[in-house]
Amino acid sequence: MVEYVMAFGNFVIDNGKPLPLGSTLTENGVNFSIFSRWASSVKLLLFESADSGSACEEIHLDMDKHRTGDCWHCHVQGLTAGALYLYRVDGPYMPEKGFRFNPHKALLDPYAKALTSLDNWNLGNCLGYNVGDPAGDLSFSYDEDVSTQPKCVVVDDAAFDWQGDMPLNYPLRFSVLYEAHVRGLTAHPSSTVRHPGTYRGVIEKIPFFQELGITSLELLPIQEFNEHESQTVNPKTGKRLVNYWGYSTVAFFAPKGSYASDRSPGGQVREFKEMVRELHKAGIEVILDIVFNHTAEGNEWGPTFSFRGLDNQVYYILNDNKRYYQNYSGCGNTVNCNHPVVRTFIIDCLRYWVVEMHVDGFRFDLGSILGRDQHGRLMENPPVLERIAEDPILRHTKIIAEAWDAGGAYQVGWFPGGRWAEWNDRFRDDLRKYWKGDLVGIRHLATRLAGSSDLYLRDGRKPFHSINFITSHDGFTLRDLVTYSYKHNEENGEQNRDGGDNNNSANYGVEGPTKIAAIEHIRERQLKNFFASLLVSLGTPMILGGDEFARTQGGNNNAYCQDNDISWYDWTLLEKNRELFRFVREMIAFRLRHHGFMRPEFYTGRDGNYNALPDIIWYDENGDSPDWGKHDSCLAMRIDGSKAEIQADKDDNDFFIMFNARDRQMVFTLCDAPRGKIWMRAVDTGLPPPDDILLPGTEKRLPSTDNYLVRARSMVILLSKETGNG
């Protein structure tokens, strides 16, 4: 077979190959390939610079020579890394039938690994219809937008020196996750980093992460998005608000350019890799929050800049009237995740981030959407979820689902796909209610402390598949949870209508900050209670970044649009609240020292051996078996550390833990310590620092072997030690 070759301007163009999709460097050029089933014409545009108003070359892909199946492809000899490109794609424009091709709209490659700056991108220029036309989105726009469109960048992944790095892939049960925002982490002047708000800024905070003791950094979306898409204004300041969180993806393979201090073409890829490599050197994993449920193209009134102009019917779930989009994401459209082509796109994307970018895991935003079929119905065995779970490349990669969506699906404990972990909002809600003092059944507290077997035992999953958290980016910070009874989102420009109302929060007498010492003491104690109960629960704990030094958002529980002091980490609080930080640091270390809190199996309540105690025993404050139907605020549990591991080389300590959410102190009856051992105090959130948590080897004898005074709104952790160690 003779390959088709032609000279085109300054380049030599040959057939190229259909796979891999995207732009791929070869020995003497770049191979381009893009999917479009219903296109009648595809053009590849090449640009001399990021601010070029027009293409320097416009290469028409011949349907006979440059198309294999539904893939349009060519090879351009002489191109190198850093080359810039876009596409024009023509085809039917019949929105009522689901076709929205428009060759006047320059399109991004869905497989693009980097984009040029989005700072001046006006999405209004990308509309495929004419604004104000009586026909609405059925009208057709002839306006060109190529001059304002960001460009795709050809990236050389092989050029980076990983210095032998590979993903760390810690087992989930030995992990402590820390959710953070790349920009917000170091954007505040108090961060004192040389590269604020960037991947390099994250690198500069590695000593802090190491001191805190977390194992895994879970980053809010870093796939390229347009933060300037919002038109809303802050009513207090008059400034335009932005998409700060980033849940509106533009390019799924591309790291966000504005998070890089290196603004050269492709610089964000190199800098992201540097961040991952240096975090791995420090023993810290990288987990990405990824948004496959929708894209930034929105509904029928949204812009056309990629998927919509390539194959609208394939990439999105459309209504029966194909002019309209099904909106299970709450963001205008829903990605057609279980279409075979889109499944391949998702797997290709995940593999890229693992193989080329070395990430350790993913948290899937609104993950239930990945379980919907092409009509939007929830499937029993969704192909894409099973494929992600069973993919050989992703086998040891963490996969974490937000097991609900905006279309009413709620699958916590029922998320399909075998080995998926889940954000456990039931843990969040039950722990919040308990420490708030709501009179709910103590069985709810016990179930969450014991790993949520009601959710995960049914299908053979383990305690560590429950991602336990009290707070996350979506909602109050932990400090605000104990400071505000109501949300305060006025600066979001939506008349305080946005954000959740069911926060299970409390202010303990004053809404917002106060100088009343008694209220502040309660709030500080509650912060410790939440951290301590989170870190002794079976499951994988996740901490919201900044909670360890009492970061506040001023009561805003939906700061998605606040790229300012509301969301940024104020590092002066680290010194102000150094004792809280010390407590959290030591609680993390306490958990990671004791396998009793990281056991691989659920408690059975049985001993399994003759003359041995059960692995867990529950008590009320009087030392009796609890009345599980009782609405109460006191509970205790004894954990047998010898059963923490199967075939363990060394037994863990035994533990006796007491919880008192009442507003008065309670005397708890102690159970007997193991034979030849005594109970010693390790943690008491009711005591002032440094007695609230004691370093290993400094645990204190108890004044009585029969009972212990648990102060109001506090919890106590006792551990067993040989009598001679007291």
C-alpha positions in Angstrom: 0.0 0.0 0.0 1.4 3.4 -1.0 0.9 6.0 1.7 -0.8 9.2 0.6 1.6 12.2 1.0 1.2 15.8 0.0 3.0 19.0 0.6 0.9 21.6 2.4 2.4 25.1 3.0 5.5 24.5 5.0 4.6 21.0 6.0 4.4 17.5 4.5 1.2 15.7 5.3 0.7 12.0 5.2 -2.1 9.6 6.2 -1.2 9.2 9.8 -2.9 6.6 12.0 -6.3 6.5 13.7 -4.8 5.5 17.1 -4.0 6.8 19.5 -6.5 9.6 19.5 -5.2 13.1 20.2 -1.8 14.5 19.2 1.2 12.2 19.4 4.8 12.9 18.8 6.6 10.7 16.3 10.2 10.5 15.2 9.7 13.2 12.5 6.5 15.0 13.3 3.1 14.7 15.0 0.2 12.3 14.4 -3.3 13.8 14.9 -6.5 11.8 15.3 -10.0 12.8 16.4 -13.3 11.0 16.6 -16.4 12.3 14.7 -19.0 9.9 13.4 -21.3 12.2 11.6 -18.9 14.9 10.3 -18.8 15.5 6.6 -15.6 17.6 6.8 -12.7 18.0 9.2 -10.0 20.6 9.1 -6.9 20.7 11.3 -5.8 24.3 12.1 -2.1 25.0 13.0 -1.0 28.2 14.7 2.3 30.1 15.0 1.6 31.4 18.5 -1.0 31.4 21.3 -2.3 34.8 20.4 -2.5 34.2 16.7 -5.8 35.5 15.3 -5.8 33.1 12.5 -4.3 29.7 11.5 -1.0 29.7 9.7 -2.1 26.4 8.1 -5.5 24.9 7.6 -5.3 21.3 6.6 -8.4 19.7 5.0 -8.5 16.0 6.0 -9.6 14.0 2.9 -12.4 11.6 3.7 -10.8 8.8 1.7 -7.2 9.2 2.8 -7.5 10.6 6.3 -10.4 8.7 7.8 -10.5 5.2 9.3 -14.0 4.3 10.6 -15.1 7.3 12.6 -11.5 8.6 13.3 -10.1 11.4 11.2 -6.3 11.5 11.2 -3.1 12.8 9.6 0.6 13.0 10.2 2.3 16.3 9.9 6.1 16.0 9.3 8.3 18.7 10.9 6.0 19.6 13.8 7.5 19.3 17.3 6.3 19.6 20.9 4.8 23.0 21.6 2.9 23.1 18.3 -0.6 24.7 18.6 -3.7 23.4 16.9 -7.5 23.4 16.8 -10.1 21.8 14.5 -13.1 22.9 12.4 -15.7 20.2 11.9 -18.7 20.4 9.5 -21.8 18.3 9.3 -25.5 18.6 9.8 -26.9 21.4 11.9 -30.3 20.0 13.0 -30.6 20.6 16.8 -34.0 18.9 16.9 -32.3 15.7 15.7 -29.3 16.1 18.0 -26.8 17.5 15.4 -25.0 20.7 16.2 -22.1 20.9 13.8 -20.8 24.4 13.0 -17.6 24.8 11.0 -17.3 28.5 12.1 -16.6 27.4 15.7 -13.0 26.3 16.3 -12.9 23.1 18.4 -10.6 21.8 21.1 -9.3 18.3 20.9 -10.9 16.2 23.7 -7.6 14.5 24.0 -5.5 17.7 24.2 -2.9 17.4 27.0 -2.5 21.1 27.5 -4.2 24.4 26.4 -2.9 27.9 26.0 -4.1 30.5 28.4 -7.9 30.8 29.0 -7.7 34.2 30.6 -9.2 36.1 27.7 -11.5 33.4 26.4 -15.0 34.7 25.8 -17.4 31.8 25.7 -20.0 34.1 24.2 -18.1 33.9 21.0 -18.5 30.1 20.9 -22.2 30.0 20.7 -23.4 28.0 17.7 -26.6 30.0 17.3 -27.4 33.7 17.1 -28.2 35.4 20.4 -31.5 37.3 20.1 -32.7 35.4 17.0 -36.4 34.4 17.3 -35.4 30.8 16.4 -33.2 30.7 19.5 -30.8 27.8 19.5 -32.3 26.5 16.2 -30.6 29.5 14.4 -27.1 29.1 13.0 -24.2 31.4 13.7 -21.7 32.3 11.0 -19.5 34.3 13.4 -15.9 33.1 13.5 -14.4 32.6 17.0 -10.9 31.3 16.2 -9.2 34.5 17.2 -10.3 34.2 20.8 -10.2 30.5 21.2 -7.4 28.9 23.4 -5.2 26.5 21.4 -4.3 22.9 22.1 -0.7 22.2 22.7 1.3 19.2 21.5 3.0 17.7 24.6 6.1 15.5 24.8 5.4 13.3 27.8 8.7 11.4 27.3 10.8 14.4 27.9 10.2 14.6 31.7 12.7 13.0 34.1 10.6 11.1 36.7 13.8 10.1 38.5 12.4 6.6 38.9 9.1 7.7 40.4 6.0 5.5 40.3 2.5 5.8 41.9 2.6 5.0 45.6 -0.7 3.2 45.7 -1.0 2.8 49.5 -3.7 0.4 50.6 -6.8 2.4 51.4 -7.0 1.2 55.0 -3.6 2.7 55.8 -4.5 6.0 54.2 -5.4 9.4 55.7 -6.8 11.7 52.9 -6.5 15.5 52.9 -8.8 17.3 50.5 -7.3 20.6 49.2 -7.5 23.2 46.5 -4.3 23.8 44.5 -4.8 27.5 44.3 -6.5 28.1 47.6 -3.8 26.2 49.5 -1.1 28.9 48.9 -2.8 31.9 47.3 -3.1 33.8 50.6 -0.1 36.1 51.3 0.3 34.4 54.7 1.4 31.2 52.8 4.9 32.8 52.4 5.6 30.6 49.4 7.6 31.8 46.3 5.0 30.5 43.9 1.5 31.2 45.4 -1.5 29.4 44.0 0.5 27.0 41.9 1.6 23.4 41.7 5.0 24.6 42.9 3.3 26.2 45.8 2.0 22.8 46.8 5.6 21.5 46.6 6.6 24.2 49.0 4.0 23.0 51.5 5.3 19.5 51.6 7.1 19.9 55.0 3.7 20.9 56.4 2.0 17.8 55.0 4.8 15.7 56.5 4.4 17.3 59.9 0.7 16.8 59.8 1.2 13.1 58.9 -1.4 12.7 56.1 -0.7 10.0 53.5 -2.7 11.3 50.5 -3.5 14.6 49.0 -6.9 14.7 47.3 -7.0 17.7 45.0 -10.2 19.5 43.8 -10.4 19.5 40.0 -7.1 20.4 38.2 -8.3 19.4 34.7 -8.5 22.5 32.6 -11.6 24.6 33.2 -12.6 28.2 32.5 -12.8 30.0 35.8 -14.1 33.2 34.1 -17.3 31.5 32.8 -19.5 33.1 35.6 -21.4 36.3 35.0 -22.5 36.7 38.7 -21.3 39.6 40.8 -20.5 39.7 44.5 -23.1 42.1 45.8 -20.8 43.2 48.6 -17.7 44.0 46.6 -19.1 44.5 43.1 -16.4 42.2 41.8 -17.2 39.5 39.3 -17.3 36.0 40.8 -15.5 33.0 39.3 -15.6 29.3 39.0 -13.2 28.6 41.8 -13.8 24.9 42.5 -13.4 23.9 38.9 -16.3 21.5 38.4 -16.8 22.5 34.8 -14.2 20.7 32.7 -13.0 22.0 29.4 -10.2 19.5 28.7 -10.0 16.3 30.6 -6.4 15.3 29.8 -4.9 18.8 30.4 -3.7 20.1 33.8 -5.0 23.6 34.6 -2.6 26.2 33.1 -3.3 29.0 35.5 -2.2 26.7 38.4 1.3 26.7 36.9 4.0 29.3 37.6 5.5 28.2 34.2 3.3 29.8 31.6 5.1 28.5 28.5 3.2 26.1 26.2 3.1 22.8 28.0 4.7 24.3 31.2 1.7 23.2 33.3 2.3 19.6 32.3 5.9 19.7 33.5 5.0 21.5 36.7 2.2 19.2 37.5 4.6 16.2 37.1 7.2 18.0 39.3 4.5 18.3 42.0 3.6 14.7 41.8 7.2 13.5 41.8 8.1 15.6 44.8 5.0 14.6 46.8 5.8 11.0 46.1 9.4 11.5 47.3 7.8 12.8 50.6 5.6 9.7 50.8 2.4 11.5 49.9 0.0 10.2 47.3 -1.9 12.4 44.7 -5.7 11.7 44.2 -7.6 13.8 41.6 -11.2 14.9 41.8 -12.4 14.3 38.3 -15.7 15.4 36.7 -16.9 13.0 34.0 -20.6 13.7 34.7 -20.9 16.9 32.6 -18.8 19.4 30.6 -18.6 23.2 30.4 -20.6 23.3 27.2 -23.8 23.4 29.3 -27.3 22.9 27.8 -28.7 23.9 24.4 -27.9 27.6 25.2 -24.3 26.8 26.0 -21.2 27.3 23.9 -19.8 24.9 21.2 -16.1 24.4 21.7 -15.4 20.7 21.7 -17.7 17.7 22.2 -20.9 19.4 21.0 -19.3 20.3 17.7 -17.7 16.9 17.3 -20.5 14.5 18.0 -23.3 15.9 20.2 -25.4 12.7 19.9 -22.5 10.4 21.1 -21.0 12.5 23.9 -24.2 13.7 25.7 -27.5 12.1 27.0 -30.2 13.9 25.0 -33.9 14.1 25.7 -36.4 12.3 23.5 -36.6 15.6 21.7 -32.9 15.7 20.9 -32.8 19.5 20.9 -32.6 19.3 24.7 -30.2 17.8 27.1 -30.9 15.5 30.1 -29.5 17.3 33.2 -28.7 14.7 35.9 -25.6 16.8 36.8 -27.5 20.0 37.7 -25.0 21.8 35.3 -26.9 21.8 32.0 -25.8 18.5 30.4 -24.9 14.9 31.2 -22.1 13.0 29.6 -23.2 9.8 27.9 -20.7 7.8 30.0 -21.9 4.3 29.0 -21.7 4.8 25.2 -18.8 2.6 24.0 -17.0 5.6 22.5 -17.3 7.6 25.7 -16.3 4.6 27.8 -13.1 4.4 25.8 -12.5 8.1 26.3 -12.9 7.8 30.0 -10.6 4.8 30.3 -8.0 6.5 28.0 -8.1 9.6 30.2 -7.7 7.7 33.5 -4.9 5.6 32.1 -3.1 8.8 30.9 -3.2 10.3 34.4 -1.9 7.1 36.0 0.7 6.1 33.4 2.0 9.5 32.2 1.2 11.7 35.2 1.7 9.1 38.0 -1.4 9.9 40.0 -2.5 7.4 42.7 -6.3 7.7 42.5 -9.5 9.5 41.5 -12.6 10.7 43.2 -15.5 10.7 40.8 -17.7 13.8 41.2 -21.4 12.8 41.0 -20.3 9.3 40.3 -23.8 7.9 40.0 -24.1 9.5 36.6 -21.5 7.0 35.4 -24.1 4.3 36.2 -26.8 5.8 33.8 -27.5 4.4 30.4 -28.0 6.4 27.1 -31.6 7.2 28.2 -30.5 8.3 31.7 -31.7 5.2 33.5 -29.7 3.7 36.3 -28.2 0.4 35.3 -27.6 -2.7 37.5 -24.2 -3.4 36.1 -22.9 -0.2 34.3 -20.2 -1.2 31.8 -18.0 1.9 32.5 -18.0 1.3 36.3 -17.1 -2.3 35.9 -14.5 -1.5 33.3 -12.8 1.1 35.6 -12.9 -1.4 38.5 -11.4 -4.2 36.4 -9.0 -2.3 34.1 -5.6 -3.9 34.4 -3.8 -0.6 34.3 -6.0 0.9 37.1 -6.0 -2.3 39.2 -4.1 -0.7 42.2 -5.4 2.8 41.6 -7.8 4.3 44.2 -11.3 4.7 42.8 -13.7 6.7 45.0 -17.2 7.6 44.1 -19.4 10.4 45.1 -22.3 8.0 45.0 -25.1 10.3 44.2 -26.1 12.8 41.5 -28.4 15.8 40.9 -31.0 13.6 39.2 -32.1 11.9 42.4 -29.8 8.9 42.4 -28.5 8.0 45.8 -26.3 4.9 45.9 -24.2 5.1 49.1 -23.6 1.5 50.0 -25.1 0.3 46.7 -22.6 1.7 44.2 -22.0 -1.0 41.6 -18.7 -2.1 40.2 -17.1 -4.3 42.9 -14.1 -2.5 44.4 -15.3 1.1 44.5 -14.9 3.1 47.7 -17.5 5.8 48.4 -17.8 9.2 50.1 -19.9 8.2 53.1 -22.2 11.1 53.8 -24.2 8.9 56.3 -21.0 9.0 58.4 -20.9 12.7 58.1 -24.5 13.3 59.0 -24.7 10.8 61.9 -21.5 12.1 63.6 -22.6 15.7 63.2 -26.0 14.9 64.7 -24.4 13.0 67.6 -21.9 15.7 68.6 -24.5 18.4 68.1 -26.5 16.7 70.8 -29.5 15.6 68.8 -31.3 12.7 70.5 -30.9 10.1 67.9 -30.4 6.4 68.4 -26.9 5.6 69.6 -27.0 2.6 67.2 -26.3 5.2 64.4 -23.1 6.3 66.1 -22.0 2.8 66.8 -22.7 1.7 63.2 -20.5 4.5 61.8 -17.7 4.0 64.3 -17.7 0.3 63.4 -17.2 0.9 59.6 -20.8 1.2 58.3 -21.4 -2.5 57.8 -25.0 -1.7 57.1 -23.8 -0.1 53.8 -20.7 -2.2 52.8 -20.9 -5.7 54.2 -23.8 -6.7 51.9 -21.8 -6.9 48.7 -18.5 -8.1 50.1 -16.8 -4.7 50.4 -14.6 -3.9 53.4 -14.6 -1.1 56.1 -12.0 0.9 54.2 -14.4 1.3 51.2 -16.1 3.8 53.4 -14.5 7.2 53.0 -15.4 8.8 56.3 -15.5 12.6 56.6 -17.1 15.3 58.7 -16.5 18.1 56.3 -15.5 18.5 52.6 -15.1 21.4 50.2 -18.9 21.3 49.7 -20.3 22.7 52.9 -19.1 24.3 56.1 -15.5 24.0 57.2 -15.2 22.3 60.5 -14.7 25.6 62.4 -17.8 27.0 60.7 -19.7 23.8 61.6 -19.4 24.7 65.3 -19.7 28.5 64.8 -22.8 29.0 62.6 -26.3 27.5 62.9 -27.2 28.9 59.4 -25.4 29.3 56.1 -24.2 32.8 55.2 -23.7 32.8 51.4 -24.8 36.3 50.6 -21.6 37.1 48.8 -22.3 34.4 46.2 -24.8 36.7 44.6 -27.8 34.3 44.9 -29.6 36.0 47.8 -28.4 33.2 50.1 -30.5 30.6 48.2 -27.6 28.5 47.2 -25.9 25.9 49.4 -27.5 23.3 51.6 -29.8 24.1 54.5 -29.5 20.8 56.4 -26.0 21.3 57.9 -26.5 19.8 61.4 -24.4 22.6 62.7 -24.6 24.7 65.9 -23.3 28.0 67.2 -23.6 27.2 70.9 -25.1 30.6 71.8 -23.7 33.2 69.4 -23.9 33.2 65.6 -20.4 33.6 64.3 -17.2 34.6 66.1 -17.4 35.6 69.7 -15.1 36.6 72.6 -17.2 34.7 75.1 -14.7 32.2 76.6 -17.3 29.6 77.5 -18.6 29.4 74.0 -15.1 29.3 72.5 -14.2 26.4 74.9 -17.2 24.4 73.7 -16.3 25.0 70.0 -12.7 24.1 70.5 -13.7 20.9 72.3 -16.1 20.0 69.6 -13.4 20.4 66.9 -11.3 17.8 68.8 -14.3 15.5 69.3 -14.9 15.4 65.5 -11.3 14.7 64.7 -10.9 12.1 67.4 -14.1 10.2 66.5 -13.2 10.4 62.8 -9.7 8.9 63.4 -10.8 6.0 65.6 -13.6 4.9 63.2 -13.2 2.0 60.9 -13.0 3.3 57.4 -10.7 5.6 55.5 -10.6 9.1 57.0 -10.7 12.2 54.9 -9.9 15.7 56.4 -10.8 19.0 54.7 -7.7 21.0 54.2 -7.3 23.8 56.8 -9.7 22.2 59.3 -6.6 21.2 61.3 -6.0 24.8 62.1 -9.6 26.0 62.2 -9.9 27.6 58.7 -13.1 29.6 58.4 -15.2 30.7 55.4 -17.3 33.1 57.4 -20.3 30.8 57.4 -20.3 30.4 53.6 -21.1 26.7 52.9 -21.0 26.9 49.1 -17.8 28.9 48.3 -17.6 27.6 44.7 -17.3 31.1 43.3 -15.0 32.7 45.9 -11.4 33.0 44.7 -10.4 35.3 47.6 -9.9 35.3 51.4 -13.2 33.4 51.9 -11.7 30.3 50.4 -7.9 30.8 50.7 -6.0 29.1 53.5 -5.1 31.8 56.1 -1.8 30.4 57.4 -1.7 32.8 60.3 -4.4 30.5 61.8 -1.8 27.8 62.1 0.1 29.7 64.8 -3.1 31.0 66.4 -4.5 27.5 66.6 -1.2 25.6 67.1 -2.7 23.5 69.9 -5.5 22.3 67.7 -3.0 21.5 65.0 -0.9 19.6 67.5 -4.0 17.6 68.6 -4.8 16.6 65.0 -1.2 15.7 64.2 -1.0 13.4 67.2 -4.4 11.9 66.5 -3.3 11.0 62.9 -0.1 9.5 64.3 -2.1 7.7 67.0 -4.4 6.1 64.3 -1.5 5.1 62.1 0.4 3.5 65.0 -2.6 1.3 65.9 -3.8 -1.3 63.4 -6.9 -1.7 65.6 -8.4 1.2 63.9 -7.4 0.0 60.4 -8.5 -3.6 60.5 -9.3 -5.1 57.1 -12.5 -6.8 58.2 -15.7 -5.7 60.0 -16.1 -6.4 63.7 -18.0 -9.6 64.3 -18.9 -9.2 67.9 -17.6 -12.7 68.4 -14.3 -14.0 69.8 -13.3 -16.7 67.4 -11.2 -18.3 70.1 -11.9 -20.2 73.3 -11.5 -18.1 76.5 -11.2 -14.9 74.4 -13.3 -11.7 74.4 -15.2 -10.6 71.3 -13.4 -8.2 69.0 -15.8 -5.4 70.1 -18.1 -4.9 73.0 -20.5 -2.0 73.5 -21.5 -0.4 76.8 -23.6 2.3 78.1 -22.2 4.7 80.7 -23.2 2.2 83.5 -21.2 -0.6 82.0 -24.3 -2.4 80.8 -25.2 -3.4 77.3 -26.7 -0.4 75.5 -30.4 -0.1 74.8 -30.1 0.3 71.0 -33.6 1.7 70.7 -32.8 4.4 73.2 -32.2 8.0 72.1 -29.1 8.7 74.2 -25.9 10.6 74.1 -23.5 8.3 75.9 -21.8 5.2 74.5 -18.6 3.3 75.2 -16.8 0.6 73.2 -14.0 -1.9 74.0 -11.9 -3.0 71.1 -9.7 -6.1 71.2 -6.5 -5.1 69.4 -5.3 -8.7 69.2 -7.8 -9.2 66.4 -6.8 -6.2 64.4 -4.9 -8.2 61.8 -5.1 -11.7 60.5 -1.8 -13.5 61.2 -0.4 -10.4 62.8 3.2 -10.5 64.0 2.3 -8.3 66.9 -1.0 -7.6 68.7 -2.2 -4.0 69.0 -3.2 -2.6 72.3 -6.8 -3.0 73.5 -8.9 0.2 73.7 -11.8 1.5 75.8 -13.4 4.6 74.2 -16.1 6.7 75.8 -18.3 9.2 74.1 -20.4 11.8 76.0 -22.3 14.3 73.8 -24.4 15.6 76.8 -23.9 19.1 78.1 -23.0 17.8 81.5 -20.2 15.5 82.8 -20.9 11.8 83.1 -19.2 9.1 85.2 -18.6 6.0 83.0 -18.1 2.6 84.5 -15.0 0.9 83.1 -14.8 -2.6 81.9 -11.9 -4.8 83.1 -8.6 -4.3 81.4 -7.0 -7.4 79.8 -5.4 -9.8 82.2 -2.0 -8.4 83.4 -2.7 -5.0 82.0 -4.2 -1.7 83.1 -6.1 1.0 81.3 -4.2 4.2 80.7 -5.4 7.5 79.4 -4.2 8.5 75.9 -6.8 11.0 74.8 -9.3 13.2 76.7 -10.8 16.0 74.7 -12.2 17.5 77.9 -8.7 18.3 79.2 -6.7 21.4 78.3 -3.5 21.0 76.1 -1.2 19.2 76.4 -3.2 16.7 78.5 -5.8 16.4 75.8 -3.6 13.9 73.9 -0.5 12.3 75.2 2.6 11.1 73.3 3.4 7.4 73.2 5.1 6.3 76.4 3.6 9.2 78.4 0.0 7.9 78.8 -1.3 8.4 82.3 -2.6 6.0 84.9 -6.2 6.4 85.9 -7.2 7.6 89.3 -9.6 4.7 89.6 -9.8 1.3 87.9 -13.6 1.3 88.3 -14.8 4.5 86.6 -13.8 7.6 84.7 -15.3 11.1 84.7 -16.0 12.1 81.1 -16.6 15.8 80.9 -19.4 17.5 79.0 -19.2 17.2 75.3 -16.0 15.1 75.2 -14.6 11.7 74.5 -11.8 9.7 76.1 -9.5 7.0 74.7 -7.9 4.5 77.0 -5.4 1.9 75.9 -4.2 -1.2 77.7 -0.6 -1.5 78.9 1.4 -4.0 80.9 1.2 -3.3 84.6 4.9 -2.6 84.8 4.7 0.1 82.1 2.4 2.3 84.2 
